[in-house]
């Protein structure tokens, strides 16, 4: 039997097993696992390397409207290129509905931005900001049936925050359709109150972004989101959790049998609030929401990854340029932290940080790494042919050099931003070759794939939404 590609002599890891095995690939799928598989058009020797499922980053923002005069740093070409260099084979951006724009128009517009540009596969979440009768009664159910089986709601940000009544309405649609609801849990009114008070006192530097969004703001909203979901009996994913108090809300809910899941991100493992206290406007590079916390919160988030409070580890890649009037240093942003665009780049560095700080330092196992970086994302969001190395699955594979050591640097990265918030962090372990559906996109650190070879993937209903917690 002949193959298009054989990956030979590597150490293969899944979410449950680690073993030595060759992988036979044909027509973009894994068709054989074993030794002595025979001939292939191409063979990649993975001796001394780890062969892992390609990363799935289920929380990224690309080409997203970000306010008047603000431009996101990545389009779909640069964003998915950066993702591929970071060992990712699928990314999941958001179709961000704006007020007054129909959900179907929003989805069509995002496909127009992505078509012909992607290096990796993509699959869109929806974002609901304007849950009209048309959206709730027709557009959203129809789009879920078409494979957009998850959507995000915001409890903060002007123009995005939904009232509790609206949250209950959209959760009811999720209950009826089997969709998974993602929640950005921060209390909008509390943030507005604290921001106004800080500005009146002249506290406008980037470091006060964290002061305006303290832990109780996130904890309260997490509790409220879970309570609303409990009323409707619908599963929810609380995204980008930053601290122990919010984690405890998730853990308590799960102990009561509720389908409540959690996600955390690299910024909550290796950054702290002190990073926002840079000279002049340097702290703006670290402004994201929720903000980085303290070292105790870092430890809590590691415990959440170890114990299963968090099922997914995402980047929340939301890139802006720093030295740019359309980015972090926009004219209004210089007047107050309120106007600094919220978000940091991280799609390319997500997996090396988790591997080095997690697997390399004994905090999590290699199999936990695979689950947190790929398998659980596929299961949570209905990517049924992705997230594992098994016969019949898409040949989405990242080959890692576990011994490669380097300091993360902007000069090494491929995103559209002009900085990385992880500058200087030393890591051991790096993805060197990335394969999407049997097609080599990055080989030994060199881009081979062409934009447009990545596909949009329609999804099934979430496995987690359809089974007990």
N, C-alpha and C positions, 0 to 999 in steps of 0.2 A: 504494500500500500504506500502510495506517495503522498506527500504533503506539500503545501505551499511554504510552510515554515516549521522548523523544529527548534525549540529552545532546549538545549542539551546541557546536562551536567550541573544544573543549578540546584539549590536548596529551595524547595517550594513550601510556602506557608499559606494556610487558609485560616479562617477564624477558629478552627478546631484542631487542626493537625499541622505538623511540620515533617517533611519527608524529602528524600532525594528522588527525582523523577525527571524524565524528559517530557516535553509537551508537544504534541502534534497538532498543527493548525491547518484547517482547510476552509476556504470560503468565509474567512472571518470568524470562524468558530473553533473552539477546542474540540477535537474529535478523538484524541488518544492521549492517555497518560501511561507511561511505562518506560522501559529501557529497550534499546535496540529497535527503535521504531521503523527503521528503514530509510529510504531516500526522501529528500525534500528539495524543492527549488532553492531554498536558502536554509542554512543552519546557523544559529547564534550560539556560540559557546559561552555558557554562563558559569563556568568553573569559578568557585570562590565567591559567587554572587548569590544574593537572595532573589527569588522570583516570586513576586507578590501580585495579588489582584491590583489592577490600576486604581488609584485613588478616586473616590467619588466625593466631590466637595459640594454638599447640598445647600450651601448658603453663600452665594456670591452675588455681587451687584456689578453689572456691566452696562455701559451706555444708558444709564438711568437718569431721567430728569432730576436735577438736584437744586433747583431754585434759580431765580433770575440772575444771569451773569455767571453762574457756576457750571463748570463742565467737568464731567467725570473723566479720569485720566485714561481709562481703558475702553476701547471698542472691542468687538467680539474677536477680531484678529489678534490683537495684542493680549487680551485677557485669556483666551484659550491657548495661545502660544506659551504664555507664562505658566499656565496651569500644567501644560504638557511637560515643560522643563522641571516642574515640581513633582512629577510622577503621577499626575492625575490623568484619567482617561475620560471622565465625564464630569461636567460642572452643571450646576442647577441655578441659573440666574432667575431674577424676578421680572415678571411683566407688571410694571407699576402703573396701576390705573390712576389717572389724575381726575380731579373733580370735573364733572361735565363731559367726560369722555367715556364712551361705552367700553365695556370690558372686551367685546369682540374687536373693536377698533384698536384697543391697546395691544391685544395679542397679535393682530395683523401687523401692527407697526414694529413690534419687537422681532417678529420673524423677518421683516424687511431689513432690519439692522443686522441680523445674524446670518441670513442666507448667503452662502458663498464665501464666508469669512472664517469659519470655525476650524481649528486644528483638532480639537477634541469633540466628542459627542456632547450635546447639551440637552437639557430637559427643563422646561419652564415651570416655575411656580407662578401663581397669580397673586397679586396684591389688591385687596379691596379697600378703596378709600371712599367710594360713593355707592353704597348698597341700595340702589333704587329698586322699585318694584320690578322693573325690567331685568335688572341684574339678578335679583334674588329668584324671580319666577321663571326666567327663561335663559339668560346668558350663562349664568354660573352653572346650573345643572347641565346644560348642553355641553359646555366646555369640559366639565368633569367627565362626562360620557365620552368625549373625544380624546381623553388621555391626560388632561391637566388636573391630576387627582389630588393636588394639595394647594392650599392657598394660605396667605399670611395676612394677619390683621395687626394693626398697630394700636397701642394704648397711649402713644405719645406722638409728638410732632404736629405742628399746625398743618391742617389740610389732610392729615392722614389718620389722626386719632379717631377711633370710633367710640361712641357712647355705649354704655352697657346695653341699652336696648338694641342698638345696631349689632353689637357683638352676639347677643342672643339670636337675632335674626339670621346672621350668617352661619352661626353654629348649627342652627336648625336645618339649614340647607345641607351642611356637612353630614348631619345625622341621617338625613333622607338619602344621600347619595353615596355615603361611604368614603368621603374625602377626609384627608388629614388636615387639621387646622394648626398652623404655626402662629405663635403669639410673641410679639415684642412687648414685654411686660415692664413698663415704667409708667408711673402716675403723672399724666400730663399736667393736671392742675397744680400738683405739688411742685413740679419742675418750674412752671411759670411763676409761681409765688416766690420760690427761692431765687430764681434768676432776677426777678424784678428787685428783690431786696438787696441782692449782691450789687447790682448795677447802681442802685441809689447810693450805696455806700462806697462806690468807686472801685469795687472789686471786679475788674473786667478782663484780667489777664487769662490766658488759656488754662492755667492751673485751676481756676475757679469753675471750669466746666465740671470737674469732679465734685466740687462742693455743691453745685446745683443739682446733682443727681446722686445723692447719698444712698446707701444700702436700703434704708426703709422705703424709699421710692420704688425700688425694684421688688423688694419683698412684698409690699402691699399689693402691687399690681399682679405679681405672681399668684398670690392667694386669691385675689378677685377673679383672675382668669380661670383658675382651677374651679372656683365656686360656680362661675357661670357655666363652665363645661359640664360640671356635675348636674346642674339643673336640666341640661339638655341631654345628658348621657352621651357625650361625644368625646373622642380622643383628642388630646392636644399635645403639641410639642412646644415647650417653652424654650425659646432660642437664646443664644449667647448669654448664658447664666454666668454671673461673675463672682458669686459670694456664697458663703455657707447658709445664711438666712433664707435666701431664695431656694437653695438646694433642699433645705429642711422642709419647705412647703411641698416640693415635689415628692420627697421621700414619704412624707406623711400621707399624701394623697395615694401614692402607690400602695402603702401599707393597708389602706382601706379598700383596695381593689379597683381604684380608678385607673383609666388608661391615660396616664400623664407621663410624658417622656421629656428628656432634657438634653440640651446641647451646650457645650462650652467651646472656647476658641483659644488660639495661642496667646492672645494678648492678656488673657487672665491667668496664664501660667508663667510668663516671663517678663511682663511689664508691670509697673506699679504706678500709682498716682503721682509719685515723685517725678516720673518722666515728663509729666505735663508742666513741671516747674522749671522750664528751660529759660535761658537768657532771651530777652526780647520776645520774639514770637516762636522760638524753637519748640516750645511746648505744644504748639498747634499740630505738630506732626503726630502727636499721640492722642488727639481728640477723637474719641469714638464713643458710642453709646450702646450699652452701659459703659462707663469709663473703667479703666484699670483700677484696681483697688489697692490692697496692701499685701504684705507677705503672708499674713494669716489667711487671707482669701485665696491666695495662690495655693497654699497647702490644702485648703478645703476643696478647691477644684480638682486637684490631683486625687484626693480621696473620692470625689464624685466619679472620676474616671475609673478608679480601681474597683469601686463598690457597685457600679451599675446605675447610680443615679443619673449619669449621663450615658446615653446610648450612642450619640454621635459627636464627632469632633470636626468642626467646620472652621473655615477661615474668617467668615464674614468679610471677605474681600470687598472693600468699598473704597476704591483708589481715587485720590485727588493729587494733583501736583502741589508741592509746597511753595516753591518760589514762582508764583503765578497769580496774577490778579483774577484769574478765573478759578483759582483753587483755594488753598488754605490762607493765602495772603490777599484775599479779595478786599476791596476797600472797606466794606462793612465789617469784615472779620477783624480788621485792625482796631475797630472801635469797641468790640466786646466779644468775649468767648461765645456769646449767643449766636453769632453769625459765622463762626468758623465751621466749614462743612464737616459733618460728622462722618468719620470713616477712615480706615487705614488700609493700605495694600497688604496682602498676605497669602494669596492663593499659591504662590510658588514656594513659600517657606513653611507652610502649614505642616507638611509631612516630615521634612527634616527636623523641625523643632520637636514634634511629638516622638519621632524615632529616637533622637539623641537624648532628649530629656526624659523620655519614658522608658523605652526598651534599653537604651544604653546605660541608664543609671538605675536599672532594676525596679522602676516604679510600676511598669506594666510588662506583660509578656509580649512576645512577637505576635502571638495569636490574638491577644487583645488589641494590639496595634492594627491588625488587619480588620478586625471587627469594627473598631472605632473610626477607621479611615475609609472603609469601603463597604464591607458586607452589611453592616447595620443600616447604612444609608440606602442601599438597594432595597432592603426589606421594608424600611420605613416608608419609602416613597414609591414602591411598586415598579422598580427597575428589575424585572424578573429574570432578565438574561445577563445581568451584570453583578459584580461584587464578589465573585468567587472564582476559583480555578477548579473547574469540573467539566466533564464531558457534556457538550451541548451548550455551554455558556459562551457568550461573546469572548473573543480572545483579546481582552483588555488587560494588559500586563505591564507592570513596572519592574525592571531589573535594577536592583540596588547594589551598590558597593558599600558594604557595612563598615569598611575600614577607612573610607575617605573622610578626612578631617579638613575643615575649613572654617573661616570666620565669615558669617553672612555679610555681604556687602552689596550696595546698590550696583556696583560695577559688574557684578556677576549675574544680575537678575534681568528679566525680560519683560516686565510689566511696563505700563505707560507712565507710571508715576516717576518723579525725579528723586525719590528717596525710599528707604525702607525703615520702618520703625524698629527693626531688629538688627540694625547696623552693629557689627562687632560681636554679636553673639556667636560663640564657637559651637559647632555641631560636629558629631561623628556619625557618618552614615548619610548617603546621598543617592537619589535615583539617577542612574546614568543612561538608561534606555527606556523609552516609553512606547508602547505598542497599543494601538486602538483598532479593535476588530481585525487583528492580524496584520495591520499596516504599521510599519515603523515610522513614528513621527519624530522622535528624538533618538539618535544613536550616538552613544559615547559622548553625550553633551553637545551634539551638533544637530541642528534642525534639518530634517529630511522631508517631512511632510509639507504639503502645500495647503494654504487656506482653502476652505471649501470642502475638504474631505470629511470633516466632522458632520454628523447628522443630528437633527432633532429627534428625540426619542419620546413617543407617546407612551404613557405609563398605565399599568393596571392599578386597581385600588390598593391602598396600603395594606400589607399583611397585618400590620400592627393595629390598624383601625378595625379589622374584622375578626380579631381574636381577643380573648381575655388578656388583661395586663399581666 
